[in-house]
Amino acid sequence: MVFQLASFFTDIIAQSGYAGLFLLIAGESALMPIPSEIVLPFAGYLIFTGAMSFWLAVFVAIVGQMFGSVIAYYAGKYGGRPFVLNYGKYFFLGRKHFEHVEGWFHKHKHSEAMLFFSRLLPVVRTVISFVVGTAKVPFRKFLLYSTLGIIPWTILLIYIGFKLGDGWQSIIETFDKFQLVVIASIIIFIVWWIWKEKHETKTSA
């Protein structure tokens, strides 16, 4: 399934060049199920073949991710809060938990670091823009630290694809396994958070 998706996305880039790269990577950042772990290394492979320029591909990919992230941010800002308050309970995110997240982003001194490093993690990097938009994190702060996180991620994956050359697809399986680790870590964190909130509620009662 993963390699079928890879073939579909790579065909788009192969036929459309930089425009295809922009649209796909923007779509990923706008919450569409398009893995940059496939798109960016393939762009690196095209650089290896001489079909693309390294720094132009990096620039297009960065701008595409910023564009998609802004869309996700404003989707969260103007529609995220009502959605979370109405349906968040079905995802173990009640009003109290959500307001706690909002306050954390606005008051915690490490929120900038969290924004930065979230752009370097599979899965998390695609939803963080919507989350901070929902929490109404200041746009300039969001854009600055998101962009700072996007840059190394983009350069790294394109460079890996370039260095691997004809073997660029080997990175897909590696990132697929890493993604499972990230998802498992998120689940563990959510379980811990729910337990913590319930424990604090019982203690204060």
ABEGO torsion letter per residue (X at the ends): XAAAAAAAAAAAAAAAEAAAAAAAAAAAAAGBBBBAAAAAAAAAAAAAAGABBAAAAAAAAAAAAAAAAAAAAAAAAAAAAAAAAAAAAAAGBBAAAAAAAAAAAAABAAAAAAAAAAAABBGAAAAAAAAAAAAGBBAAAAAAAAAAAAAAAAAAAAAAAAAAEAAAAAAAAAAAAAAAAAAAAAAAAAAAAAAAAAAAAAAAX
